[in-house]
Every structure is written in C-alpha cells, then in structure tokens.
Amino acid sequence: IYHLTESRHPRVWICNAEGISYYSYTTRQVKHLALPDHVKHVIAACEDGDQLWMATLGFGICRAHISEKDGQPLLTNLKTYVLDGGKLSSNYFFSLAKDNQGRWWFGNRGMGLYSLEHDTLTHHPPVQATVNPSINDVYTLLPVGDDLWVGTGFGIYKQQKNGSARHITMADGLPNS
C-alpha cells in the first residue's frame, strides 16, 4: 500500500503495486479496479470532480473518468501522460497536487517538477541552481496559498507565484536532507 485518499463518494482510494483499489464504506469491503496492464504501481491519487488522477512508478501520470455502475466505481477514458516516449526509468512519479489556480503539479524521481500545460507535461527546473542532482528527486508536493512547497532529496524549495523560490535545507533546521 503506497497511499490512501478519501473520495467524495463513500469510499477510500487505495494506491498499491497492482494499481488502484477502494474500500467501500457502504459494503465495508475492499475491491480492486481493473486498469490496463500498462498501469501498475499507483503511488498517489487525487480525486478531482469526476476524474481520478494517479501518479505511478514507471508508467507516468494517468487520468481516468469516474463513473458508477450498480453502486461500484468504474474508471474509464484513461489518459496517460509520459516522459521520454514512456521509458520506464523516466516515469517514476511520486506525487501530484492541484494548486489554487487549478494547475496540476507532478513530482518525478530523477526528472524533477512538472505541470500539465495544454495536455502536455512541462518541466519546471528549480529556480535556484545547484550541482546536487537529488533536487530533481521530487517526492512530495503541497500547494499553500499561492506557493508550491516541493519536497526533494535535497531539502525543500518553496516556489512562489512570482517565479522566485526559497531553498530550505539543513542550515534552516531540516534534518539530513
């Protein structure tokens, strides 16, 4: 189990190595949802209206339409967004978040921070240059107001709406980053 997230329906989404499952508050059962074979290792998910966004390890970002049939959720119209033509090692996405402006952000291990612009993944390099490549290991994202907090293998950087950024490291009191 990689991640749990609540649905607007009476269920909890369960991200796991086989894809996505859910726990139904109504039936008190866990059910696995069928996804195409190329969608495994769902590490994080976020429900947005009638869509479920999923970050995967090796398979990119997936978006699916959520519908209901006989009280059970169905994921249809799956759209996958990948880097480098789908190369497994380039598509290790660990996190996803939607900011206050409605923009989706995705954290990739090794490739850095991405957003979805005109149906395409767009890279956002750290504003402050560093020689440490682990700043491109983005593990967690948190939109706060107009800022985006980006948790990396080289500390945190807070990306501000105006384009500036602040790097928070061990010098600021973080444990070993």
Secondary structure, 3 states (H helix, E strand, C coil): CCEEEECCCCEEEEEECCEEEEEECCCCEEEEECCCCCCCCEEEEEEECCEEEEEEECCCEEEEEEEEECCEEEEEEEEEECCHHHCHHHCEEEEEEECCCCCEEEEEECCEEEEEECCEEEEECCCCCCCCHHHHEEEEEEEECCEEEEEECCEEEEECCCCCEEEECHHHCCCCC
